[in-house]
Amino acid sequence: MRHPAVTKTPCHPAASNSRRDRRSNNALPPLLRHNTGMPTEPDALRIDRWLFHCRFFKTRTLATKAVTAGHVRVNGERPAAGRRVQVGDRIDLVRDRLHYALEVLAIPARRGPPAEARRCYREDEETVRQREHQAAALRQDRHAMPRTDGRPDKRTRRLLRERKER
C-alpha cells in the first residue's frame, strides 16, 4: 500500500502514468478528444462502398468486382475500387446488361433501406426509359424461345443456337 504523501499528481492530464488515465478520453486535451456527439456525414466514400450502400449490388465484393471489371465509370473515367466519390460526381454503371446514368446527391453513412438509398442519387430520365425498353425486349426474347421440359435435345439445341446467332 502506498503512502498518500508519496503519490505525485501530474501537472498535465495526458502526462499521467496510470493505464486507466492514459486510455480514457478525458486524459487528452480538449482538441484531441474523440468526437462523442452525433456522427457527421462523410464528404467522400469509396466507389465500391457507395455502390453497395446505394443497393446497386448485394455485397461489397460484387461491387468491387464490377468496378475492377470496368462496368463502372466515374466522370467518364474508369476508376479503381478505392476511388473516392463526392457529391456532384457522375457515375455510369452497367449491371445485368442494363445501363444506369447516375448523379451523386449525397454520401450515405450506412446501407439503409431502399428509400434512403434512392435519396443519394438521381437517375437520368433518358436512361430510365432506355432501360425499361431494353428490359421489356429481353423479356420478349425469352418468351419467344422454344420451351422444353428439362434438358433440350439435339434438335432444340440447334434451334436455340440459330436464334442466338441472329
C-alpha positions in Angstrom: 0.0 0.0 0.0 1.3 3.4 -0.9 1.6 6.3 1.4 -0.6 9.3 0.3 2.4 11.7 0.5 4.5 9.6 -2.0 2.0 9.7 -4.9 2.6 12.5 -7.4 -0.2 14.4 -9.1 0.6 15.0 -12.8 0.7 18.6 -13.9 -1.0 17.7 -17.2 -3.7 15.1 -17.5 -2.0 13.4 -20.5 1.2 13.1 -18.5 -0.3 10.6 -16.1 1.4 7.2 -15.7 -1.8 5.3 -14.8 -3.0 3.0 -17.6 -6.6 4.0 -16.9 -5.8 7.7 -17.3 -3.9 7.1 -20.5 -6.8 5.2 -22.1 -9.6 7.4 -21.0 -11.0 10.0 -23.3 -10.7 12.7 -20.6 -7.0 12.3 -20.3 -6.4 14.1 -23.6 -6.6 17.9 -24.2 -10.0 19.1 -25.5 -8.8 19.3 -29.1 -7.6 15.7 -29.2 -10.6 14.1 -27.6 -12.7 11.8 -29.8 -16.0 13.2 -31.0 -18.7 11.7 -28.9 -21.6 13.6 -30.5 -23.7 12.6 -33.4 -21.8 11.2 -36.4 -21.1 13.6 -39.1 -21.8 13.0 -42.8 -18.6 11.9 -44.7 -17.7 14.1 -47.6 -16.4 11.2 -49.8 -16.7 7.5 -50.0 -15.0 4.7 -52.0 -16.9 3.9 -55.2 -17.4 0.2 -54.3 -18.8 1.2 -50.9 -21.1 3.8 -52.4 -22.5 1.3 -54.9 -23.0 -1.2 -52.1 -24.6 1.4 -49.7 -26.9 2.6 -52.5 -28.1 -1.0 -53.1 -26.8 -1.5 -56.7 -25.0 -4.7 -55.5 -25.9 -7.2 -52.8 -22.4 -7.4 -51.5 -19.4 -5.1 -51.4 -17.3 -7.8 -53.1 -19.7 -7.8 -56.1 -19.4 -4.0 -56.3 -15.6 -4.2 -56.2 -15.6 -6.9 -59.0 -17.8 -4.7 -61.1 -15.5 -1.7 -60.7 -12.4 -3.6 -61.4 -14.1 -5.3 -64.5 -14.7 -1.9 -66.0 -18.5 -1.8 -65.7 -18.4 1.5 -63.7 -17.2 4.9 -64.9 -16.9 8.0 -62.7 -16.9 11.3 -64.6 -16.1 9.4 -67.8 -13.0 7.7 -66.4 -12.5 4.0 -65.4 -11.8 4.2 -61.6 -10.0 1.9 -59.2 -12.2 0.3 -56.5 -10.7 2.8 -53.9 -11.6 5.9 -55.9 -13.4 8.4 -53.7 -16.8 9.6 -54.9 -18.1 13.0 -53.9 -21.4 14.9 -54.3 -21.8 16.0 -57.9 -19.9 13.2 -59.5 -21.4 11.4 -62.4 -21.5 7.6 -62.4 -22.2 5.4 -65.4 -22.9 1.8 -64.4 -23.7 -1.3 -66.5 -25.4 -4.1 -64.4 -27.1 -7.2 -65.9 -26.7 -5.6 -69.4 -28.7 -2.6 -68.3 -27.2 0.9 -68.3 -27.6 3.4 -65.4 -26.5 7.0 -65.5 -26.4 8.5 -62.0 -25.5 11.8 -60.3 -24.3 11.6 -56.7 -26.5 13.7 -54.5 -25.4 12.5 -51.1 -22.9 10.2 -49.4 -24.7 7.5 -47.4 -23.4 6.8 -43.9 -24.7 3.2 -44.0 -26.5 0.7 -46.1 -30.0 1.6 -45.2 -33.5 0.9 -46.6 -34.1 1.4 -50.4 -35.9 4.7 -49.9 -32.9 6.1 -48.0 -30.5 4.8 -50.7 -32.6 6.4 -53.5 -32.2 9.8 -51.9 -28.4 9.6 -52.5 -28.5 9.7 -56.3 -30.5 11.0 -59.2 -31.0 9.0 -62.4 -31.1 10.4 -65.9 -34.6 10.2 -67.3 -33.5 9.0 -70.7 -31.5 6.1 -69.4 -34.5 5.0 -67.3 -36.7 4.9 -70.4 -34.0 3.1 -72.4 -33.5 0.6 -69.5 -37.3 -0.2 -69.3 -37.4 -0.6 -73.1 -34.4 -2.9 -73.1 -35.8 -5.0 -70.2 -39.1 -5.4 -72.0 -37.2 -6.5 -75.1 -35.2 -9.1 -73.1 -38.4 -10.4 -71.6 -40.0 -10.7 -75.0 -37.0 -12.6 -76.4 -37.2 -15.1 -73.5 -40.9 -15.7 -74.3 -40.1 -16.3 -78.0 -37.5 -19.0 -77.2 -38.7 -22.6 -77.6 -39.7 -24.1 -74.3 -38.6 -27.6 -73.3 -39.3 -30.0 -70.5 -35.9 -30.4 -68.9 -32.7 -30.7 -70.9 -33.0 -29.7 -74.6 -32.4 -32.4 -77.2 -30.0 -32.1 -80.1 -32.6 -30.5 -82.5 -33.8 -28.0 -79.9 -30.2 -27.0 -79.1 -29.6 -26.4 -82.8 -32.7 -24.2 -82.9 -31.5 -22.3 -79.8 -28.0 -21.8 -81.4 -29.6 -20.5 -84.6 -31.7 -18.0 -82.8 -28.8 -16.8 -80.7 -26.7 -16.2 -83.9 -29.3 -13.9 -85.4 
